Amino acid sequence: MDLIHTQPIANSIIYSFLGIIILIVAYFIIEKITPENTWKEVVQKNNIAVAIVLAAFIIGISMIISAAIHG
């Protein structure tokens, strides 16, 4: 296979992993900032409000990362 055809695939894989890493780092930052353990609140206490806020955070950060990578 030609290098010209593999470059976009390699870029997609690299940027995907970079985006996932940034999202995970952002989640851990929010986890440290909030007073409660968000995952414990969602899973053990079935706190729907925290689950909605966490989902909105993940979607928002994902959109920011996507726009930054896309340029």
PyMOL commands that place a pseudoatom at each C-alpha (Angstrom):
pseudoatom trace, name=CA, resn=MET, resi=1, chain=A, elem=C, hetatm=0, pos=[0.000, 0.000, 0.000]
pseudoatom trace, name=CA, resn=ASP, resi=2, chain=A, elem=C, hetatm=0, pos=[1.196, 3.471, -0.816]
pseudoatom trace, name=CA, resn=LEU, resi=3, chain=A, elem=C, hetatm=0, pos=[2.284, 5.889, 1.922]
pseudoatom trace, name=CA, resn=ILE, resi=4, chain=A, elem=C, hetatm=0, pos=[-0.185, 8.477, 0.608]
pseudoatom trace, name=CA, resn=HIS, resi=5, chain=A, elem=C, hetatm=0, pos=[-3.117, 6.164, 1.358]
pseudoatom trace, name=CA, resn=THR, resi=6, chain=A, elem=C, hetatm=0, pos=[-1.960, 5.141, 4.831]
pseudoatom trace, name=CA, resn=GLN, resi=7, chain=A, elem=C, hetatm=0, pos=[-1.240, 8.636, 6.160]
pseudoatom trace, name=CA, resn=PRO, resi=8, chain=A, elem=C, hetatm=0, pos=[-4.907, 9.647, 6.700]
pseudoatom trace, name=CA, resn=ILE, resi=9, chain=A, elem=C, hetatm=0, pos=[-5.600, 6.363, 8.499]
pseudoatom trace, name=CA, resn=ALA, resi=10, chain=A, elem=C, hetatm=0, pos=[-2.593, 6.831, 10.774]
pseudoatom trace, name=CA, resn=ASN, resi=11, chain=A, elem=C, hetatm=0, pos=[-3.627, 10.423, 11.485]
pseudoatom trace, name=CA, resn=SER, resi=12, chain=A, elem=C, hetatm=0, pos=[-7.157, 9.309, 12.386]
pseudoatom trace, name=CA, resn=ILE, resi=13, chain=A, elem=C, hetatm=0, pos=[-5.857, 6.693, 14.811]
pseudoatom trace, name=CA, resn=ILE, resi=14, chain=A, elem=C, hetatm=0, pos=[-3.382, 9.086, 16.430]
pseudoatom trace, name=CA, resn=TYR, resi=15, chain=A, elem=C, hetatm=0, pos=[-5.947, 11.874, 16.833]
pseudoatom trace, name=CA, resn=SER, resi=16, chain=A, elem=C, hetatm=0, pos=[-8.569, 9.447, 18.141]
pseudoatom trace, name=CA, resn=PHE, resi=17, chain=A, elem=C, hetatm=0, pos=[-6.243, 8.215, 20.880]
pseudoatom trace, name=CA, resn=LEU, resi=18, chain=A, elem=C, hetatm=0, pos=[-5.184, 11.785, 21.636]
pseudoatom trace, name=CA, resn=GLY, resi=19, chain=A, elem=C, hetatm=0, pos=[-8.830, 12.841, 21.989]
pseudoatom trace, name=CA, resn=ILE, resi=20, chain=A, elem=C, hetatm=0, pos=[-9.624, 9.907, 24.271]
pseudoatom trace, name=CA, resn=ILE, resi=21, chain=A, elem=C, hetatm=0, pos=[-6.624, 10.668, 26.475]
pseudoatom trace, name=CA, resn=ILE, resi=22, chain=A, elem=C, hetatm=0, pos=[-7.597, 14.339, 26.742]
pseudoatom trace, name=CA, resn=LEU, resi=23, chain=A, elem=C, hetatm=0, pos=[-11.184, 13.340, 27.633]
pseudoatom trace, name=CA, resn=ILE, resi=24, chain=A, elem=C, hetatm=0, pos=[-9.975, 10.983, 30.367]
pseudoatom trace, name=CA, resn=VAL, resi=25, chain=A, elem=C, hetatm=0, pos=[-7.658, 13.645, 31.797]
pseudoatom trace, name=CA, resn=ALA, resi=26, chain=A, elem=C, hetatm=0, pos=[-10.508, 16.182, 31.777]
pseudoatom trace, name=CA, resn=TYR, resi=27, chain=A, elem=C, hetatm=0, pos=[-12.764, 13.689, 33.579]
pseudoatom trace, name=CA, resn=PHE, resi=28, chain=A, elem=C, hetatm=0, pos=[-10.174, 13.134, 36.317]
pseudoatom trace, name=CA, resn=ILE, resi=29, chain=A, elem=C, hetatm=0, pos=[-9.763, 16.902, 36.720]
pseudoatom trace, name=CA, resn=ILE, resi=30, chain=A, elem=C, hetatm=0, pos=[-13.524, 17.289, 37.192]
pseudoatom trace, name=CA, resn=GLU, resi=31, chain=A, elem=C, hetatm=0, pos=[-13.498, 14.305, 39.554]
pseudoatom trace, name=CA, resn=LYS, resi=32, chain=A, elem=C, hetatm=0, pos=[-10.898, 16.077, 41.722]
pseudoatom trace, name=CA, resn=ILE, resi=33, chain=A, elem=C, hetatm=0, pos=[-12.763, 19.416, 41.644]
pseudoatom trace, name=CA, resn=THR, resi=34, chain=A, elem=C, hetatm=0, pos=[-16.184, 18.079, 42.652]
pseudoatom trace, name=CA, resn=PRO, resi=35, chain=A, elem=C, hetatm=0, pos=[-16.786, 17.361, 46.340]
pseudoatom trace, name=CA, resn=GLU, resi=36, chain=A, elem=C, hetatm=0, pos=[-18.382, 13.942, 45.765]
pseudoatom trace, name=CA, resn=ASN, resi=37, chain=A, elem=C, hetatm=0, pos=[-17.169, 10.936, 43.815]
pseudoatom trace, name=CA, resn=THR, resi=38, chain=A, elem=C, hetatm=0, pos=[-19.308, 11.261, 40.679]
pseudoatom trace, name=CA, resn=TRP, resi=39, chain=A, elem=C, hetatm=0, pos=[-18.990, 7.637, 39.612]
pseudoatom trace, name=CA, resn=LYS, resi=40, chain=A, elem=C, hetatm=0, pos=[-20.031, 6.440, 43.083]
pseudoatom trace, name=CA, resn=GLU, resi=41, chain=A, elem=C, hetatm=0, pos=[-22.993, 8.830, 43.036]
pseudoatom trace, name=CA, resn=VAL, resi=42, chain=A, elem=C, hetatm=0, pos=[-24.188, 7.529, 39.680]
pseudoatom trace, name=CA, resn=VAL, resi=43, chain=A, elem=C, hetatm=0, pos=[-23.603, 3.810, 40.166]
pseudoatom trace, name=CA, resn=GLN, resi=44, chain=A, elem=C, hetatm=0, pos=[-24.256, 3.177, 43.850]
pseudoatom trace, name=CA, resn=LYS, resi=45, chain=A, elem=C, hetatm=0, pos=[-26.708, 5.930, 44.753]
pseudoatom trace, name=CA, resn=ASN, resi=46, chain=A, elem=C, hetatm=0, pos=[-28.491, 6.052, 41.350]
pseudoatom trace, name=CA, resn=ASN, resi=47, chain=A, elem=C, hetatm=0, pos=[-28.281, 9.845, 41.265]
pseudoatom trace, name=CA, resn=ILE, resi=48, chain=A, elem=C, hetatm=0, pos=[-29.837, 10.720, 37.908]
pseudoatom trace, name=CA, resn=ALA, resi=49, chain=A, elem=C, hetatm=0, pos=[-29.034, 14.436, 38.217]
pseudoatom trace, name=CA, resn=VAL, resi=50, chain=A, elem=C, hetatm=0, pos=[-25.303, 13.750, 38.567]
pseudoatom trace, name=CA, resn=ALA, resi=51, chain=A, elem=C, hetatm=0, pos=[-25.492, 11.292, 35.649]
pseudoatom trace, name=CA, resn=ILE, resi=52, chain=A, elem=C, hetatm=0, pos=[-27.060, 13.956, 33.427]
pseudoatom trace, name=CA, resn=VAL, resi=53, chain=A, elem=C, hetatm=0, pos=[-24.455, 16.555, 34.419]
pseudoatom trace, name=CA, resn=LEU, resi=54, chain=A, elem=C, hetatm=0, pos=[-21.650, 14.042, 33.843]
pseudoatom trace, name=CA, resn=ALA, resi=55, chain=A, elem=C, hetatm=0, pos=[-23.064, 13.105, 30.427]
pseudoatom trace, name=CA, resn=ALA, resi=56, chain=A, elem=C, hetatm=0, pos=[-23.363, 16.779, 29.460]
pseudoatom trace, name=CA, resn=PHE, resi=57, chain=A, elem=C, hetatm=0, pos=[-19.770, 17.333, 30.563]
pseudoatom trace, name=CA, resn=ILE, resi=58, chain=A, elem=C, hetatm=0, pos=[-18.503, 14.417, 28.483]
pseudoatom trace, name=CA, resn=ILE, resi=59, chain=A, elem=C, hetatm=0, pos=[-20.444, 15.543, 25.410]
pseudoatom trace, name=CA, resn=GLY, resi=60, chain=A, elem=C, hetatm=0, pos=[-19.272, 19.148, 25.811]
pseudoatom trace, name=CA, resn=ILE, resi=61, chain=A, elem=C, hetatm=0, pos=[-15.609, 18.257, 26.261]
pseudoatom trace, name=CA, resn=SER, resi=62, chain=A, elem=C, hetatm=0, pos=[-15.845, 15.814, 23.336]
pseudoatom trace, name=CA, resn=MET, resi=63, chain=A, elem=C, hetatm=0, pos=[-17.194, 18.571, 21.097]
pseudoatom trace, name=CA, resn=ILE, resi=64, chain=A, elem=C, hetatm=0, pos=[-14.386, 20.917, 22.134]
pseudoatom trace, name=CA, resn=ILE, resi=65, chain=A, elem=C, hetatm=0, pos=[-11.746, 18.243, 21.501]
pseudoatom trace, name=CA, resn=SER, resi=66, chain=A, elem=C, hetatm=0, pos=[-13.320, 17.406, 18.134]
pseudoatom trace, name=CA, resn=ALA, resi=67, chain=A, elem=C, hetatm=0, pos=[-13.315, 21.051, 17.050]
pseudoatom trace, name=CA, resn=ALA, resi=68, chain=A, elem=C, hetatm=0, pos=[-9.727, 21.508, 18.195]
pseudoatom trace, name=CA, resn=ILE, resi=69, chain=A, elem=C, hetatm=0, pos=[-8.504, 18.438, 16.340]
pseudoatom trace, name=CA, resn=HIS, resi=70, chain=A, elem=C, hetatm=0, pos=[-10.511, 19.228, 13.218]
pseudoatom trace, name=CA, resn=GLY, resi=71, chain=A, elem=C, hetatm=0, pos=[-9.092, 22.733, 13.138]
for i in range(1, 71): cmd.bond("trace and resi %d" % i, "trace and resi %d" % (i + 1))
show_as sticks, trace
zoom trace
